[in-house]
Amino acid sequence: MNKGLMLDLKKLQEKLYKEIPLTKFMEIKLNKIQNNSLITSANFEKNKNDKNTGFAGSLSTLVTISGWCACYLNTIKLGYGKSMIAIIKSDTSYKAAVTKDFYCETILPSKEEIDLFKKKLENKKSSSLRIKSQIIEDKKVCVKFEGIYIIKV
């Protein structure tokens, strides 16, 4: 992975901690970009419920924030320093209990999706991205997420 990208993830994590304090409490980490996916994580101990499994609200927060980060990174990559990003629709399925630190894979948009996204931003100053994430434990998908984010520049 290139050093500049790691710097972007570090800056973005600092931004999250400053602007969305819950992300700091949850100890959400932006770990790396690998195989066209953003890899994020969160501390289990800070995010467990009374059954000693991952709290659904925390799991939902991690996939939602991870999707937002994917949109933000792509918006910055296109040269837009200021933007408004909001989720407008989401679907989350809980498939199995999470019993360890949360590990989330968020699929980054394809080149074709980014080309269309860029064109809409240039023409309308507004676009959307459909982002998919999943929380995985021991190679098993525990949470599946799909969200639609609107981005205005």
GIMOFEN-V971500 format. One record per backbone hydrogen bond with DSSP energy under -0.5 kcal/mol. NH is the residue of the N-H (numbers start at 1). CO is the residue of the C=O. If there is no record, write none. Layout:
NH|CO ; NH|CO
//
This chain:
6|2 ; 7|3 ; 8|4 ; 9|5 ; 10|6 ; 11|7 ; 12|8 ; 13|9 ; 14|10 ; 15|11 ; 16|12 ; 17|13 ; 18|14 ; 19|15 ; 20|16 ; 23|20 ; 24|20 ; 24|21 ; 25|21 ; 26|22 ; 27|24 ; 28|23 ; 29|41 ; 31|29 ; 31|39 ; 32|39 ; 34|32 ; 34|37 ; 37|34 ; 38|106 ; 39|32 ; 39|37 ; 40|38 ; 40|104 ; 41|29 ; 42|102 ; 43|26 ; 47|44 ; 48|45 ; 49|53 ; 52|49 ; 54|98 ; 55|47 ; 58|55 ; 59|55 ; 60|56 ; 61|57 ; 62|58 ; 63|59 ; 64|60 ; 65|61 ; 66|62 ; 67|63 ; 68|64 ; 69|65 ; 70|66 ; 71|67 ; 72|68 ; 73|69 ; 74|70 ; 75|71 ; 76|72 ; 77|73 ; 78|74 ; 79|76 ; 80|75 ; 81|79 ; 84|152 ; 85|83 ; 86|150 ; 88|148 ; 89|148 ; 91|146 ; 93|144 ; 95|93 ; 95|142 ; 96|142 ; 102|42 ; 104|40 ; 105|134 ; 106|38 ; 106|104 ; 107|105 ; 107|132 ; 108|36 ; 114|110 ; 115|111 ; 116|112 ; 117|113 ; 118|114 ; 119|115 ; 120|116 ; 121|117 ; 122|118 ; 123|119 ; 124|120 ; 125|120 ; 125|121 ; 126|120 ; 127|151 ; 129|149 ; 131|129 ; 131|147 ; 132|107 ; 133|145 ; 134|105 ; 135|143 ; 136|103 ; 136|134 ; 137|140 ; 140|137 ; 142|135 ; 142|140 ; 143|135 ; 144|93 ; 145|133 ; 146|91 ; 147|131 ; 148|89 ; 149|129 ; 149|147 ; 150|86 ; 151|127 ; 152|84 ; 153|125
//
